[in-house]
Structure formats: C-alpha cells, structure tokens
C-alpha cells in the first residue's frame, strides 16, 4: 500500500481495549497513521472485555478524538458512537447490542459521505459482519476500495453455540453475509482454518492476514522462580495459566473440573486471569467446590504482562469443541512469543 492514503476503519472494537479485536485494530490504525496516512476510525466506546464502558468515557453521546504523532504531521481521527451494553448476554441482548452501534454509526458515516473528502480505502473488521453494509454504502456513494477483514466467524459461532435459533434466521444471515463477501474488493482473515470456511461460502481469494505480536515486548524470561514468588506462589508449584477473556464460548469450566480432580496435589495450581461476563459464574463454582488450587486474577498491566506470562509452566488455551476453527484465539501469538507452550 502506498503512503499518504486516506483510510477509513469502521469497527466495533478499538483501542484502548486491551485484548481481542480492539487491540489489533488499534495497533493497526496507529501504525498506518504513523506511516503518514490520513486515518479515520468510526467505532464505539471501549467496553470489552469488561462489558462495561471504561473510564473516562461516558457513552452518553458522540465524541471525536484526535491523536497526533510527533514523527509525522498526520493525525488519527476517532469518532466514538454510543452503544447498548447489556448487563447479561442472551441472544436477544446480543442482537440489540450489535444493532445499537450500527444505528448510531450510520449518522457518522452519513456525515463523512456528505461533508468529508473521499477515502482511498474502507476497512471493516468483523465481527459484527453487518457493519460492512455501512462500508458498502460509503463505497457506492463516494468510491474507494473495501477491505473486509474477518477475525471470527460470527454467524457460525452463534449457530453452533445455540445463542440464536431458527433456520430461517440463519439462512437470512448467511445470505446477508454472502453479499459482503462477494462485493468486497479484498477479503482477509487471520487463520487458514477460518479462510477455508469462508471459501466454502464464496468462490474467491481470501488473503491471509494474521494477528501479530511484538517480540521485543513479549519474550522468554529465565528466572521463573523469582517471578512466581512476586505473584505470591511457591517456587516449586506447577502453574497452569489461563489469561484472556472469560466468556462462555471458551469452556473455562473445564479448568475447574481439572482442578477438582487434582485438589489433593498442592504443587499444581491453576490461575484464571482476566475478566468477562462468565467470570462470576466460574468464581461461584470454585467457591461451591471449596477449591484451594484455583486463583482468579484481574487483567494484568501491559508493563508487567510479559513477566506474568513467564510464571506459567503450562499455558491453557481452551475452546469448546463445536467452536472448532470458527475463531482463532488472539492470545496464542503472545504466548508463543513469551516462550510458553
């Protein structure tokens, strides 16, 4: 891609969200801006993985931000749009959640269509897949090339997890998604498994564009004993670590079942680090089973996260079987870079 292009990202999740899609979309757009491109982002207020709007944001109305970079004259412009954040995740709440920000983003896209200079590239990150209809609208009226980047196969995940039900509903969703897949200028995704599933839907090239990791930030540390003691564990304990979003799709209750089977072995300790809508339920299970070998920790600050990853003797990447290759855990590259396995 040539420098000095005008690039528009339409995405649900964005920086400063610390994990998942928001992390990668944020880093990508900051990098493109620092390279001299004129970048604009239309997104929501940060809420993931906490499922609460994060301070100092309020989610009361629209907000425009400008991020300047000392090494270039370019700026990153961010439009934050209000959204509905449910207290509990159900099929209906998730639908309302998804459509709330599509509705609020429409007015910002309309403003850009009517009053701003044209963009050379329009990038949409899925999920949610239907945000790309705003990109198709923009391209039809103002031109530009549409890049549709898929992080997770949202519809299949909803269907196979029974989050939504109804054959007619899913037929409609797959047809709506196929329109986007057929009419985007570029379709990309993060793993060969997801790419294969996409190509079963539509006969076209899908670009492999994996998530990345900063190897200068995440690397092996030899002194595991010292690190374990810093986090309050015995140097002889074998640490099994899960760090990431705590949702129902991961099947994290299996960690607790494993801990229950090993409750008499004091040398094996399990850590569940992170936050999410399923965390309180897991904590209740551990409390009811009176397990002493499971520790819950909050998300760790980026400054100490590499050291934290290095306390683990075994990293846990857990996903329910029916999810299969529908999603690619974003934590995997970071774990590998830190020397974990």
Helices and strands as residue ranges (DSSP letters): E 6-11, H 20-34, E 38-44, E 63-68, E 75-81, H 91-115, E 121-126, G 129-131, H 132-142, E 145-150, H 154-160, H 167-183, E 186-189, H 192-201, E 207-208, H 224-230, E 238-243, G 248-250, H 253-261, E 268-273, H 279-289, E 294-297, H 302-309, E 314-315, G 321-326, H 332-337
